Amino acid sequence: MNLYTPLARLFPTRAAPKNPQRIVLVLPCCIGDVVLATATLQALRRCYPDAHITWAVGSWSKAAVEHHDLLDEVLDTGESALPAATLAGLWRFVRQLRAGRYDLMVSLVRSPLMSLAALLSGIPHRAGLDSAGRGFGYTVRTPVDPDVPRHEAEVYLDVPRALGLNTDGCRANVPVREMDSRSIQAKLGAIGAYIVLNPAGGRNPGMVLDVKRYPPPSLAELGARLAQRLNAAVVLVGGPVDEALVRSAQESLPMPATAFVGTLSFGEIAALAHHARLYIGNDTGLTHLAAAAGAKTVMILGPSDPVRYAPFAPNAIALWKPTALHQRGVTAGSPLSWDWSRDGISVDEAEAQITAWLELTAPSG
């Protein structure tokens, strides 16, 4: 028994609602998690086609889903990774939930503070993840065992499953808008076929884990080999704080490359990846975004487990050299002794796996 077990006994569960009209999906942070949770959004929309669905999402991550065609509205929960982390934040978030007059809350957050916010929200039906009793505030509780490695998207999908919804075939999905495709084509100019390299990642409001980044010179060498094989140009992409990483990769390339650093919207990045011959990036939100946008995507993982964090999309692969990691994933931190040259996948190994995958997935005829 832990602190939350008596609380769970105090508050009753109840059957899932039959036909909710106003649904709020709650996952504020972070970009990769939010993109993975679009599989849950897909399940909700498929099973509740006429419902009004709002996503309660943080300011950092909302751009990844604010134009999603399965969504009716975005509720900005602020800059914090967990809007209920402080007393003021908790009350502000509860007021936001009450104002929405929702009849179903779907929470993909494991925190007991989010469970408390749900309890105080007045929403009659509240479905959410219940890790070690932390889901005491939900009326439909989905057990989570943090010691059993499972893909995050599958853990999220357990919540609609607990509501009795069919989740077959639900995958991470981000629509690519025509306006963003036109914008990217204009910015690329005369560039024809291209591959995208993203050396960034490892930082968001909930975590700083720079060791997740494949060394930029290694990424550049891998990208150069594949660009030559595919007869394609190289395009580098990064966020506003990634200039040094992008410059390091660019200077390591044996050919000129176009770089976009902090100048593209999320929609434009999705379009850039979607139209590329190949996208290569780290275990980071933008790589999940690329895969969800339908890009042929390669994710390079280091001190993070592909069982939990690989792209949740059909046209993507995860490259990883098996190594000992904490069974609770990156939330427990990375191995202090991690070294990419010793523990990570080499450029030669990565090239061989990507080449075999490209040949296997190449169109016949």
BAGU-139932 format. One line per 3 residues: number of its first residue (from 1); their letters; for each residue z, x, y of C-alpha. Coordinates in steps of 0.2 Angstrom, whole numbers, plus 5000, padded with zeros to 4 digits. Example, Ala and Ser with C-alpha at 12.3 -4.5 7.8 and 13.67 -1.06 7.14 Angstrom:
BEGIN
1	as	5039 5062 4978; 5036 5068 4995
END
This chain:
BEGIN
1	mnl	5000 5000 5000; 4996 5006 5018; 5000 5000 5035
4	ytp	4985 4988 5035; 4989 4979 5018; 5003 4967 5025
7	lar	4991 4963 5040; 4977 4958 5028; 4989 4946 5019
10	lfp	4994 4938 5036; 4976 4933 5040; 4966 4922 5028
13	tra	4948 4925 5022; 4936 4910 5021; 4919 4906 5014
16	apk	4904 4912 5023; 4896 4900 5036; 4881 4890 5030
19	npq	4870 4890 5045; 4876 4901 5060; 4867 4898 5076
22	riv	4874 4913 5087; 4877 4929 5078; 4883 4946 5085
25	lvl	4880 4961 5075; 4892 4975 5080; 4888 4993 5078
28	pcc	4890 5003 5095; 4887 5021 5089; 4877 5031 5086
31	igd	4858 5032 5086; 4856 5037 5068; 4868 5024 5062
34	vvl	4861 5011 5073; 4843 5014 5067; 4850 5013 5049
37	ata	4858 4997 5053; 4841 4989 5057; 4840 4985 5038
40	tlq	4855 4974 5041; 4847 4966 5056; 4831 4963 5045
43	alr	4842 4954 5032; 4850 4943 5045; 4834 4938 5053
46	rcy	4826 4934 5036; 4840 4923 5031; 4844 4915 5047
49	pda	4827 4914 5055; 4832 4902 5069; 4848 4910 5074
52	hit	4851 4919 5091; 4855 4937 5086; 4864 4949 5098
55	wav	4867 4967 5095; 4884 4974 5102; 4878 4992 5105
58	gsw	4884 5006 5115; 4875 5013 5131; 4870 5029 5122
61	ska	4862 5020 5107; 4855 5004 5114; 4838 5011 5119
64	ave	4834 5013 5100; 4835 4994 5098; 4834 4985 5114
67	hhd	4816 4980 5112; 4817 4976 5093; 4807 4961 5089
70	lld	4820 4954 5077; 4833 4954 5090; 4836 4941 5104
73	evl	4848 4950 5115; 4858 4967 5117; 4876 4967 5123
76	dtg	4880 4984 5131; 4898 4989 5125; 4899 5004 5136
79	esa	4899 5023 5135; 4912 5025 5121; 4908 5027 5103
82	lpa	4921 5014 5100; 4923 5001 5114; 4940 4996 5107
85	atl	4948 5013 5107; 4959 5010 5123; 4969 4995 5128
88	agl	4957 4992 5143; 4942 4994 5132; 4949 4983 5119
91	wrf	4952 4969 5131; 4935 4971 5139; 4926 4970 5123
94	vrq	4936 4955 5117; 4931 4946 5133; 4913 4951 5130
97	lra	4914 4943 5113; 4922 4927 5119; 4909 4925 5132
100	gry	4895 4925 5119; 4902 4910 5110; 4896 4917 5093
103	dlm	4900 4908 5077; 4897 4923 5066; 4902 4941 5069
106	vsl	4894 4955 5057; 4904 4971 5060; 4898 4987 5052
109	vrs	4912 4997 5060; 4927 5004 5049; 4940 5005 5062
112	plm	4955 4995 5062; 4954 4993 5081; 4937 4984 5079
115	sla	4945 4973 5066; 4959 4969 5079; 4945 4965 5092
118	all	4937 4954 5079; 4953 4945 5076; 4956 4942 5095
121	sgi	4938 4937 5099; 4940 4919 5093; 4924 4920 5083
124	phr	4927 4908 5068; 4918 4918 5055; 4919 4937 5055
127	agl	4911 4948 5041; 4915 4966 5041; 4918 4982 5032
130	dsa	4935 4984 5024; 4940 5002 5021; 4958 5004 5015
133	grg	4963 4987 5022; 4956 4991 5039; 4946 4975 5039
136	fgy	4961 4964 5041; 4953 4955 5055; 4938 4949 5046
139	tvr	4936 4932 5037; 4924 4939 5025; 4929 4957 5019
142	tpv	4917 4970 5011; 4927 4983 5002; 4922 5001 5006
145	dpd	4928 5016 4995; 4926 5032 5007; 4928 5043 4992
148	vpr	4912 5036 4983; 4896 5044 4991; 4884 5030 4995
151	hea	4870 5029 5008; 4876 5022 5025; 4862 5009 5026
154	evy	4868 5002 5009; 4886 5002 5014; 4880 4991 5029
157	ldv	4870 4980 5018; 4885 4976 5008; 4891 4965 5023
160	pra	4876 4953 5022; 4877 4953 5003; 4895 4947 5005
163	lgl	4888 4933 5015; 4877 4929 5001; 4861 4935 5009
166	ntd	4846 4943 5000; 4844 4961 5005; 4830 4966 4993
169	gcr	4817 4977 5002; 4827 4978 5018; 4824 4995 5026
172	anv	4827 5004 5042; 4813 4997 5054; 4809 5000 5072
175	pvr	4793 4992 5080; 4780 5003 5089; 4774 4994 5104
178	emd	4756 4995 5110; 4762 4999 5127; 4771 5014 5121
181	srs	4757 5020 5110; 4745 5019 5125; 4758 5029 5136
184	iqa	4759 5043 5123; 4740 5044 5121; 4739 5046 5139
187	klg	4752 5060 5140; 4744 5069 5125; 4728 5069 5133
190	aig	4714 5079 5123; 4726 5083 5109; 4719 5076 5093
193	ayi	4729 5078 5077; 4746 5084 5079; 4763 5086 5070
196	vln	4780 5084 5079; 4795 5096 5078; 4812 5091 5084
199	pag	4825 5106 5084; 4839 5095 5091; 4853 5085 5084
202	grn	4871 5086 5080; 4878 5078 5096; 4883 5061 5100
205	pgm	4898 5052 5108; 4906 5051 5091; 4903 5069 5085
208	vld	4898 5087 5089; 4891 5096 5074; 4879 5109 5080
211	vkr	4878 5117 5063; 4867 5102 5057; 4853 5110 5066
214	ypp	4840 5120 5056; 4838 5137 5066; 4824 5134 5079
217	psl	4814 5150 5074; 4814 5144 5056; 4808 5126 5061
220	ael	4795 5134 5071; 4789 5145 5057; 4789 5130 5045
223	gar	4780 5120 5058; 4766 5133 5061; 4762 5134 5043
226	laq	4761 5115 5041; 4751 5113 5057; 4738 5126 5050
229	rln	4737 5117 5034; 4734 5100 5042; 4723 5107 5055
232	aav	4734 5100 5068; 4742 5105 5085; 4761 5106 5087
235	vlv	4771 5094 5099; 4790 5098 5102; 4802 5084 5107
238	ggp	4820 5084 5113; 4832 5075 5124; 4838 5080 5141
241	vde	4851 5093 5135; 4839 5101 5122; 4829 5112 5133
244	alv	4836 5128 5126; 4833 5123 5108; 4815 5117 5112
247	rsa	4811 5133 5121; 4818 5143 5107; 4807 5135 5095
250	qes	4792 5135 5107; 4794 5154 5110; 4794 5157 5091
253	lpm	4778 5148 5087; 4762 5159 5085; 4752 5146 5094
256	pat	4753 5136 5110; 4763 5119 5109; 4766 5104 5120
259	afv	4784 5100 5124; 4792 5084 5129; 4810 5087 5134
262	gtl	4820 5072 5141; 4804 5064 5148; 4800 5051 5134
265	sfg	4808 5034 5131; 4814 5030 5114; 4799 5018 5112
268	eia	4788 5033 5117; 4796 5044 5104; 4794 5031 5091
271	ala	4776 5030 5095; 4774 5049 5096; 4781 5050 5078
274	hha	4771 5035 5072; 4754 5042 5076; 4758 5060 5071
277	rly	4752 5068 5055; 4770 5073 5051; 4787 5073 5060
280	ign	4800 5086 5055; 4818 5086 5061; 4836 5088 5057
283	dtg	4849 5075 5051; 4849 5066 5068; 4846 5050 5076
286	lth	4828 5054 5082; 4823 5058 5064; 4829 5042 5058
289	laa	4820 5033 5072; 4804 5042 5067; 4806 5037 5049
292	aag	4810 5019 5054; 4794 5018 5065; 4784 5022 5050
295	akt	4780 5040 5053; 4778 5052 5039; 4795 5060 5041
298	vmi	4804 5076 5034; 4822 5077 5037; 4830 5094 5034
301	lgp	4849 5093 5030; 4861 5106 5029; 4880 5102 5029
304	sdp	4877 5084 5027; 4874 5074 5011; 4857 5066 5008
307	vry	4865 5053 4997; 4873 5047 5013; 4862 5051 5027
310	apf	4843 5053 5021; 4830 5042 5030; 4831 5024 5024
313	apn	4812 5022 5025; 4798 5023 5012; 4787 5036 5020
316	aia	4800 5050 5022; 4809 5064 5012; 4825 5073 5014
319	lwk	4825 5092 5011; 4842 5099 5005; 4849 5114 4995
322	pta	4863 5107 4985; 4880 5114 4990; 4898 5109 4990
325	lhq	4902 5096 5004; 4917 5085 5008; 4916 5069 4998
328	rgv	4919 5059 5013; 4904 5065 5022; 4902 5073 5040
331	tag	4916 5063 5047; 4927 5075 5038; 4918 5090 5047
334	spl	4907 5103 5040; 4912 5118 5029; 4919 5132 5040
337	swd	4909 5145 5031; 4892 5136 5032; 4877 5148 5035
340	wsr	4859 5142 5035; 4852 5158 5029; 4863 5158 5013
343	dgi	4867 5139 5011; 4852 5130 5018; 4834 5128 5012
346	svd	4823 5142 5016; 4806 5140 5025; 4797 5145 5009
349	eae	4806 5131 4999; 4804 5118 5013; 4785 5122 5014
352	aqi	4783 5120 4995; 4792 5104 4994; 4783 5096 5009
355	taw	4766 5102 5003; 4769 5094 4986; 4775 5078 4994
358	lel	4760 5078 5006; 4748 5080 4991; 4757 5067 4981
361	tap	4756 5054 4995; 4739 5058 5001; 4727 5043 5001
364	sg	4715 5043 4986; 4697 5045 4988
END
